[in-house]
Amino acid sequence: MCSPTESLRRVSAIVILLFATGCATPQCPFAKCHPPKPVSCNHCPSKFPVCYADSARHFCLCLPKGLTKGNTGGYPAGTVRFTGFAVPAGTNLETKQLYIVPGTDPNTQGQTAFGHLTADGVTFTRTKELDGSAGHMTYVIIYTWTHGGKTLHFDFSLFTVNVNVYPPASRPAEFDFAKQVKYSEEIMKTFHRLP
């Protein structure tokens, strides 16, 4: 059993050690002594084996291989954009992208209600938005999550070309919108909240 003096010496030594190592600094009183655990998700299916974990917004999402994070010009700060999704061959669907947009989403100006989806206890409001001209059309399938007074949008953007701009002999088939909605649902169902 330690004497009171010896106990006091030990506590003093611990306090000095804490200050010497920077663990008791006002800027980071806990993290230097106990680094945060890496954020990850280990539930991803083989179809979507890549885990995107967002520790700031406390969620993770499983994505297909081969995606690249791209430029997010014109979107709010903190937006993440993924490009490189496979598109069905022989159709007018040219590119697919996923934007994860915090706050006000520029794609929600002319949105139309399009049901709901629930994943990991979170119910997302689903909407769609169309924008285009005679030569092209962009379909955006949007899943919106509002949590703690903050809003986060998951925008699946589908860029298509009007099939009528092609000569009849080389005209591609119209892409299947319902299949693309189902694909977006499959990805969103991998959504998990993080502590």
Backbone as JSON, one array per atom type, in Angstrom:
{
  "sequence": "MCSPTESLRRVSAIVILLFATGCATPQCPFAKCHPPKPVSCNHCPSKFPVCYADSARHFCLCLPKGLTKGNTGGYPAGTVRFTGFAVPAGTNLETKQLYIVPGTDPNTQGQTAFGHLTADGVTFTRTKELDGSAGHMTYVIIYTWTHGGKTLHFDFSLFTVNVNVYPPASRPAEFDFAKQVKYSEEIMKTFHRLP",
  "N": [[0.84, -1.2, 0.0], [0.54, 2.22, -0.83], [2.05, 5.08, 0.66], [0.51, 8.21, 1.72], [2.16, 10.32, 0.82], [3.76, 9.12, -1.12], [1.76, 8.36, -2.95], [0.86, 10.88, -3.72], [3.17, 11.8, -5.01], [3.24, 10.04, -7.18], [0.84, 10.69, -8.57], [1.46, 13.36, -9.19], [3.65, 12.94, -10.9], [2.35, 11.68, -13.04], [0.64, 13.74, -13.92], [2.57, 15.63, -14.72], [3.76, 14.18, -16.79], [1.59, 14.01, -18.55], [1.25, 16.72, -19.31], [3.75, 17.15, -20.46], [3.68, 15.48, -22.7], [1.71, 16.63, -24.17], [-0.93, 15.92, -23.91], [-2.72, 17.18, -22.3], [-3.32, 19.6, -23.34], [-5.23, 22.56, -24.16], [-6.17, 22.57, -26.8], [-6.47, 19.94, -27.72], [-7.51, 17.89, -25.73], [-8.0, 15.17, -25.49], [-7.62, 13.55, -27.8], [-4.87, 13.2, -28.47], [-3.87, 11.5, -26.53], [-5.55, 9.37, -26.78], [-5.95, 8.28, -29.7], [-8.43, 8.74, -32.3], [-10.51, 6.01, -33.32], [-10.08, 4.35, -36.47], [-12.4, 5.15, -39.04], [-14.66, 3.03, -40.55], [-16.49, 0.74, -42.66], [-17.7, -2.52, -42.58], [-19.52, -4.02, -43.9], [-19.96, -4.24, -46.59], [-21.31, -5.44, -49.67], [-20.33, -7.85, -52.25], [-20.89, -6.76, -54.73], [-20.71, -4.04, -54.33], [-17.98, -3.23, -53.25], [-16.36, -1.2, -52.17], [-15.78, 0.92, -49.5], [-17.06, 4.0, -48.59], [-16.43, 6.2, -46.14], [-17.66, 8.7, -44.06], [-16.56, 10.5, -41.63], [-17.1, 12.97, -40.52], [-19.8, 13.44, -40.98], [-20.89, 11.21, -40.03], [-21.55, 8.68, -41.36], [-21.52, 5.8, -43.53], [-21.09, 4.41, -46.82], [-21.49, 1.97, -49.34], [-19.78, 1.4, -52.36], [-19.28, 0.83, -55.94], [-16.3, -0.68, -57.45], [-13.59, 1.19, -59.0], [-14.34, 3.89, -59.08], [-13.85, 7.46, -59.12], [-12.97, 10.32, -57.25], [-14.21, 13.46, -58.04], [-14.12, 16.88, -59.41], [-16.04, 19.4, -57.82], [-17.18, 21.81, -58.59], [-19.41, 24.58, -58.39], [-21.07, 23.52, -56.53], [-22.08, 23.32, -53.03], [-19.63, 23.93, -50.41], [-17.84, 21.15, -49.15], [-19.08, 19.22, -50.62], [-19.05, 16.02, -52.16], [-17.99, 14.25, -55.02], [-18.49, 11.48, -57.1], [-17.23, 9.8, -59.89], [-17.22, 7.68, -62.82], [-18.9, 5.49, -62.88], [-20.2, 2.48, -64.26], [-21.94, 2.3, -67.37], [-24.88, 1.15, -69.12], [-24.22, -0.64, -72.06], [-24.81, 0.34, -75.48], [-26.92, 2.07, -75.11], [-28.56, 5.28, -74.64], [-27.61, 6.4, -72.33], [-25.01, 8.16, -71.11], [-23.2, 9.0, -69.03], [-22.83, 8.43, -65.49], [-23.08, 9.77, -62.26], [-22.34, 10.37, -58.79], [-23.28, 12.64, -56.41], [-22.63, 13.87, -53.21], [-24.17, 15.99, -51.24], [-24.01, 18.58, -48.94], [-26.32, 20.62, -47.09], [-27.86, 23.21, -49.01], [-29.01, 22.05, -52.02], [-28.23, 22.42, -55.39], [-29.54, 20.88, -57.29], [-32.16, 20.53, -56.56], [-34.08, 22.32, -57.39], [-36.27, 22.06, -59.24], [-37.53, 19.79, -58.33], [-39.39, 16.68, -58.05], [-41.6, 14.86, -56.01], [-40.87, 11.5, -55.11], [-41.25, 9.18, -53.66], [-39.98, 7.19, -50.85], [-37.12, 5.87, -49.05], [-35.75, 3.52, -46.83], [-32.96, 2.95, -44.79], [-30.83, 1.43, -42.51], [-32.37, 2.39, -40.36], [-32.8, 5.02, -41.08], [-34.91, 7.19, -42.79], [-35.07, 8.18, -46.01], [-36.08, 10.89, -48.01], [-37.18, 10.67, -51.27], [-36.63, 12.19, -54.37], [-36.99, 13.4, -57.76], [-35.35, 15.04, -60.46], [-35.41, 16.78, -63.5], [-33.51, 17.96, -66.24], [-32.74, 19.62, -69.2], [-32.3, 19.78, -72.81], [-33.03, 20.02, -76.32], [-31.13, 18.25, -77.26], [-30.08, 16.73, -75.15], [-30.6, 15.16, -71.91], [-30.65, 15.4, -68.41], [-31.13, 13.33, -65.75], [-31.85, 13.34, -62.36], [-31.7, 11.51, -59.48], [-32.61, 11.86, -56.25], [-31.77, 11.42, -52.9], [-32.67, 12.4, -49.76], [-31.51, 13.23, -46.56], [-32.33, 14.33, -43.43], [-30.97, 15.36, -40.46], [-30.45, 16.11, -37.11], [-30.94, 18.83, -37.56], [-29.53, 19.33, -39.86], [-29.02, 18.92, -43.39], [-28.52, 16.43, -45.85], [-27.82, 15.44, -49.11], [-28.03, 12.84, -51.48], [-27.2, 12.55, -54.62], [-27.9, 10.99, -57.57], [-26.8, 11.33, -60.64], [-27.75, 11.22, -63.98], [-26.65, 11.39, -67.16], [-27.92, 11.83, -70.33], [-28.21, 11.36, -73.9], [-30.28, 12.63, -76.47], [-31.95, 10.24, -78.33], [-32.83, 10.76, -80.88], [-31.04, 12.41, -82.14], [-29.25, 10.91, -83.43], [-28.47, 9.15, -86.5], [-30.93, 6.91, -87.91], [-29.83, 4.31, -88.36], [-27.73, 4.06, -86.55], [-28.76, 4.53, -84.12], [-28.96, 4.58, -80.58], [-30.47, 2.53, -77.97], [-33.13, 3.61, -75.79], [-32.28, 4.3, -72.44], [-32.97, 2.35, -69.48], [-34.84, 3.72, -67.16], [-36.09, 2.84, -64.8], [-34.47, 0.68, -64.04], [-32.15, 2.05, -63.37], [-33.02, 3.52, -61.2], [-33.48, 1.41, -59.42], [-30.84, 0.51, -59.14], [-29.67, 2.73, -57.86], [-31.08, 2.56, -55.48], [-30.09, 0.13, -54.47], [-27.47, 0.84, -53.83], [-27.98, 2.87, -51.93], [-29.18, 1.39, -49.92], [-27.05, 0.28, -48.64], [-26.24, 2.15, -46.88], [-25.02, 3.17, -43.75], [-25.22, 4.32, -40.43], [-22.71, 5.94, -38.47], [-21.04, 5.87, -35.27]],
  "CA": [[0.0, 0.0, 0.0], [1.33, 3.45, -0.94], [1.81, 6.12, 1.66], [-0.09, 9.39, 1.07], [3.19, 11.1, 0.14], [4.13, 8.38, -2.33], [0.62, 8.48, -3.87], [0.87, 12.25, -4.25], [4.28, 11.85, -5.96], [2.85, 9.31, -8.4], [-0.14, 11.51, -9.28], [2.19, 14.51, -9.73], [4.43, 12.46, -12.03], [1.41, 11.44, -14.16], [0.21, 15.05, -14.43], [3.71, 16.21, -15.44], [3.89, 13.42, -18.03], [0.5, 14.41, -19.45], [1.56, 18.03, -19.88], [4.95, 17.03, -21.3], [3.35, 14.83, -23.97], [0.72, 17.43, -24.88], [-2.27, 15.35, -23.8], [-3.61, 18.03, -21.51], [-3.41, 20.92, -23.95], [-6.63, 22.92, -24.39], [-6.59, 22.32, -28.17], [-6.8, 18.54, -27.95], [-7.29, 17.26, -24.43], [-8.24, 13.72, -25.47], [-7.25, 12.82, -29.0], [-3.46, 12.81, -28.52], [-3.68, 10.34, -25.65], [-6.4, 8.3, -27.29], [-6.29, 8.61, -31.1], [-9.73, 8.19, -32.7], [-10.48, 4.76, -34.08], [-10.36, 4.6, -37.88], [-13.79, 4.99, -39.41], [-14.8, 2.13, -41.68], [-17.67, -0.12, -42.64], [-17.28, -3.85, -43.02], [-20.73, -4.73, -44.31], [-20.17, -4.03, -48.02], [-21.49, -6.66, -50.48], [-19.33, -7.99, -53.33], [-21.24, -5.86, -55.85], [-20.26, -2.7, -53.95], [-16.97, -3.57, -52.24], [-15.58, -0.06, -51.69], [-16.47, 1.65, -48.43], [-16.8, 5.44, -48.42], [-16.82, 6.55, -44.77], [-17.62, 10.14, -43.79], [-16.56, 10.6, -40.17], [-17.67, 14.26, -40.11], [-21.27, 13.37, -41.03], [-21.24, 9.97, -39.31], [-22.2, 7.63, -42.14], [-20.71, 5.17, -44.57], [-21.85, 3.96, -47.97], [-20.71, 1.05, -50.16], [-19.77, 1.83, -53.76], [-18.56, -0.1, -56.82], [-14.89, -0.41, -57.72], [-13.25, 1.98, -60.17], [-14.81, 5.27, -59.05], [-12.88, 8.51, -58.84], [-13.52, 11.57, -56.72], [-14.02, 14.5, -59.05], [-14.32, 18.29, -59.11], [-17.43, 19.69, -57.41], [-17.46, 23.22, -58.84], [-20.81, 24.95, -58.47], [-21.8, 22.89, -55.43], [-21.66, 23.85, -51.73], [-18.41, 23.4, -49.8], [-18.06, 19.87, -48.5], [-19.68, 18.27, -51.55], [-18.17, 14.96, -52.69], [-18.5, 13.77, -56.3], [-17.88, 10.25, -57.59], [-17.43, 9.55, -61.31], [-16.68, 6.41, -63.28], [-19.88, 4.41, -62.82], [-20.45, 1.8, -65.54], [-23.24, 2.59, -67.99], [-25.26, 0.04, -70.0], [-23.78, -0.48, -73.46], [-25.84, 0.41, -76.52], [-28.04, 2.95, -74.73], [-28.26, 6.71, -74.68], [-27.06, 6.85, -71.05], [-23.58, 8.36, -71.35], [-22.43, 9.03, -67.78], [-23.53, 8.43, -64.2], [-22.27, 10.33, -61.19], [-22.98, 10.51, -57.48], [-22.88, 13.81, -55.62], [-23.11, 13.9, -51.82], [-24.25, 17.45, -51.12], [-24.53, 19.1, -47.68], [-27.03, 21.9, -47.14], [-28.73, 23.51, -50.14], [-28.61, 21.3, -53.21], [-28.7, 23.09, -56.6], [-30.35, 19.98, -58.11], [-33.51, 20.37, -56.02], [-34.91, 23.47, -57.77], [-37.52, 21.64, -59.87], [-37.7, 18.38, -57.97], [-40.71, 16.07, -57.92], [-41.62, 13.79, -55.01], [-40.65, 10.23, -55.78], [-41.27, 8.12, -52.65], [-39.04, 7.16, -49.73], [-36.31, 4.67, -48.9], [-35.22, 3.42, -45.47], [-31.74, 2.16, -44.63], [-30.24, 1.55, -41.17], [-33.25, 3.21, -39.52], [-32.94, 6.38, -41.62], [-35.83, 7.29, -43.93], [-34.69, 9.21, -46.98], [-37.08, 11.37, -48.96], [-36.64, 10.55, -52.63], [-37.21, 13.07, -55.38], [-36.26, 13.37, -59.02], [-35.29, 16.33, -61.12], [-35.03, 16.65, -64.91], [-33.01, 19.2, -66.83], [-32.18, 19.28, -70.49], [-32.6, 20.56, -74.01], [-33.41, 19.13, -77.42], [-30.09, 17.26, -77.53], [-29.7, 15.9, -74.02], [-31.42, 15.25, -70.7], [-30.02, 14.92, -67.18], [-32.06, 12.86, -64.73], [-31.19, 13.28, -61.05], [-32.45, 10.81, -58.44], [-32.08, 12.49, -55.04], [-32.16, 10.88, -51.59], [-32.36, 13.46, -48.8], [-31.49, 12.85, -45.14], [-32.27, 15.46, -42.51], [-30.59, 14.82, -39.16], [-29.87, 17.12, -36.23], [-31.06, 20.16, -38.15], [-28.69, 19.43, -41.06], [-29.54, 18.16, -44.52], [-27.52, 15.84, -46.73], [-28.46, 14.9, -50.32], [-27.28, 11.88, -52.28], [-27.72, 12.8, -55.97], [-27.44, 10.12, -58.65], [-27.0, 12.13, -61.84], [-27.69, 10.41, -65.19], [-26.59, 12.26, -68.34], [-28.32, 11.09, -71.53], [-28.3, 12.07, -75.18], [-31.54, 12.36, -77.18], [-31.69, 9.22, -79.36], [-33.2, 11.27, -82.2], [-29.94, 13.15, -82.77], [-28.46, 9.92, -84.18], [-29.13, 8.57, -87.68], [-31.66, 5.69, -87.52], [-29.02, 3.09, -88.42], [-26.81, 3.99, -85.41], [-29.49, 5.06, -82.95], [-28.93, 3.7, -79.4], [-31.75, 2.3, -77.28], [-33.39, 4.43, -74.59], [-31.88, 3.61, -71.23], [-34.07, 1.93, -68.61], [-34.82, 4.56, -65.97], [-36.47, 2.03, -63.63], [-33.28, -0.09, -63.62], [-31.21, 2.97, -62.73], [-33.57, 3.81, -59.87], [-33.2, 0.23, -58.61], [-29.4, 0.52, -58.86], [-29.42, 3.74, -56.83], [-31.62, 2.02, -54.23], [-29.16, -0.88, -53.97], [-26.36, 1.55, -53.17], [-28.45, 3.57, -50.73], [-29.49, 0.41, -48.87], [-25.82, -0.03, -47.9], [-25.99, 3.27, -45.97], [-24.98, 2.87, -42.33], [-24.8, 5.42, -39.55], [-21.53, 5.67, -37.67], [-21.14, 6.54, -33.97]],
  "C": [[0.87, 1.24, 0.0], [1.01, 4.38, 0.22], [1.18, 7.31, 0.96], [0.93, 10.22, 0.3], [3.59, 10.44, -1.18], [3.02, 8.46, -3.37], [0.6, 9.85, -4.53], [1.99, 12.4, -5.29], [3.91, 11.17, -7.27], [1.85, 10.12, -9.23], [0.54, 12.71, -9.91], [2.99, 14.11, -10.96], [3.55, 12.23, -13.25], [0.97, 12.76, -14.78], [1.33, 15.7, -15.23], [3.89, 15.51, -16.79], [2.81, 13.82, -19.04], [0.8, 15.75, -20.1], [2.75, 17.95, -20.82], [4.63, 16.41, -22.65], [2.28, 15.59, -24.74], [-0.69, 16.91, -24.75], [-3.22, 16.23, -23.03], [-3.7, 19.43, -22.08], [-4.87, 21.27, -24.22], [-7.11, 22.59, -25.8], [-7.08, 20.89, -28.37], [-6.61, 17.74, -26.67], [-7.41, 15.74, -24.45], [-7.58, 12.98, -26.62], [-5.78, 12.39, -29.04], [-3.19, 11.6, -27.64], [-4.42, 9.13, -26.18], [-6.8, 8.63, -28.73], [-7.64, 8.01, -31.47], [-9.56, 6.91, -33.49], [-10.75, 5.07, -35.55], [-11.81, 4.3, -38.2], [-13.87, 4.08, -40.63], [-16.13, 1.4, -41.59], [-17.26, -1.47, -43.21], [-18.46, -4.69, -43.48], [-20.95, -4.71, -45.83], [-20.3, -5.35, -48.78], [-20.47, -6.7, -51.62], [-19.63, -7.07, -54.52], [-20.75, -4.44, -55.6], [-19.19, -2.83, -52.86], [-16.19, -2.41, -51.63], [-16.39, 0.73, -50.67], [-16.06, 3.11, -48.46], [-17.33, 5.8, -47.03], [-16.63, 8.05, -44.57], [-17.72, 10.32, -42.28], [-17.16, 11.92, -39.69], [-19.19, 14.21, -40.06], [-21.79, 12.04, -40.5], [-22.05, 8.97, -40.14], [-21.17, 6.97, -43.03], [-21.64, 4.59, -45.63], [-20.94, 3.06, -48.8], [-20.89, 1.4, -51.63], [-19.04, 0.79, -54.62], [-17.09, 0.27, -56.97], [-14.75, 0.54, -58.9], [-13.75, 3.41, -60.18], [-13.68, 6.22, -58.7], [-13.6, 9.69, -58.23], [-13.2, 12.68, -57.7], [-14.25, 15.9, -58.52], [-15.79, 18.55, -58.78], [-17.77, 21.16, -57.6], [-18.95, 23.5, -58.99], [-21.67, 24.34, -57.38], [-21.3, 23.46, -54.11], [-20.35, 23.21, -51.25], [-18.74, 22.11, -49.07], [-18.72, 18.83, -49.38], [-18.63, 17.27, -52.03], [-18.82, 14.46, -53.98], [-17.74, 12.52, -56.72], [-18.24, 10.07, -59.06], [-16.88, 8.16, -61.64], [-17.63, 5.23, -63.15], [-20.04, 3.79, -64.21], [-21.83, 2.18, -66.06], [-23.58, 1.42, -68.92], [-24.89, 0.33, -71.45], [-24.97, -0.42, -74.39], [-27.04, 1.26, -76.17], [-27.6, 4.41, -74.81], [-27.78, 7.27, -73.34], [-25.54, 6.94, -71.18], [-22.73, 8.35, -70.09], [-23.36, 8.99, -66.58], [-22.55, 8.97, -63.16], [-23.07, 10.32, -59.89], [-22.39, 11.74, -56.8], [-23.45, 13.64, -54.22], [-23.01, 15.36, -51.4], [-24.8, 17.86, -49.76], [-25.29, 20.41, -47.89], [-27.93, 22.05, -48.34], [-28.18, 22.87, -51.41], [-29.12, 22.01, -54.46], [-29.57, 22.21, -57.49], [-31.8, 19.87, -57.64], [-34.44, 21.52, -56.39], [-36.26, 23.05, -58.34], [-37.86, 20.2, -59.53], [-39.16, 17.97, -57.84], [-40.63, 14.94, -56.92], [-41.62, 12.44, -55.71], [-40.52, 9.1, -54.75], [-40.22, 8.28, -51.57], [-38.22, 5.87, -49.8], [-35.74, 4.68, -47.48], [-34.02, 2.49, -45.45], [-31.16, 2.46, -43.26], [-31.05, 2.48, -40.27], [-33.43, 4.64, -39.97], [-33.9, 6.33, -42.8], [-35.43, 8.48, -44.79], [-35.91, 9.6, -47.79], [-36.46, 11.28, -50.34], [-37.39, 11.47, -53.57], [-36.45, 12.86, -56.68], [-36.34, 14.75, -59.65], [-34.81, 16.1, -62.54], [-34.57, 18.0, -65.43], [-32.42, 18.84, -68.19], [-32.58, 20.23, -71.59], [-32.99, 19.57, -75.09], [-32.4, 18.0, -77.61], [-29.73, 16.34, -76.37], [-30.69, 16.06, -72.86], [-30.59, 14.71, -69.53], [-31.13, 14.59, -66.2], [-31.28, 12.81, -63.42], [-32.15, 12.62, -60.07], [-31.83, 11.24, -57.12], [-32.66, 11.83, -53.79], [-31.72, 11.9, -50.55], [-32.52, 12.95, -47.37], [-31.38, 14.12, -44.32], [-32.05, 14.9, -41.11], [-29.95, 15.92, -38.33], [-29.89, 18.52, -36.8], [-30.21, 20.37, -39.39], [-29.24, 18.51, -42.15], [-28.38, 17.67, -45.38], [-28.26, 15.18, -47.89], [-27.5, 13.94, -51.01], [-27.89, 11.92, -53.68], [-27.09, 11.85, -56.98], [-27.81, 10.82, -59.95], [-26.75, 11.28, -63.09], [-27.74, 11.32, -66.41], [-26.88, 11.43, -69.58], [-28.31, 11.99, -72.76], [-29.63, 11.67, -75.84], [-31.26, 11.38, -78.32], [-31.99, 9.74, -80.76], [-32.11, 12.11, -82.86], [-29.05, 12.21, -83.57], [-29.2, 9.52, -85.45], [-29.81, 7.26, -87.28], [-30.81, 4.43, -87.47], [-28.1, 2.94, -87.2], [-27.45, 4.49, -84.12], [-29.4, 4.1, -81.76], [-30.33, 3.52, -78.82], [-31.89, 3.3, -76.13], [-32.96, 3.63, -73.36], [-33.1, 3.31, -70.37], [-33.99, 2.69, -67.29], [-35.13, 3.74, -64.72], [-35.28, 1.21, -63.12], [-32.28, 0.81, -62.91], [-31.71, 3.39, -61.34], [-33.27, 2.65, -58.93], [-31.72, 0.17, -58.22], [-29.08, 1.55, -57.76], [-29.95, 3.27, -55.48], [-30.68, 0.98, -53.62], [-27.98, -0.24, -53.26], [-26.84, 2.19, -51.88], [-28.81, 2.6, -49.59], [-28.25, -0.05, -48.13], [-25.46, 1.07, -46.91], [-26.02, 2.77, -44.53], [-24.58, 4.12, -41.56], [-23.59, 4.99, -38.74], [-21.67, 6.4, -36.32], [-20.46, 7.9, -33.97]]
}
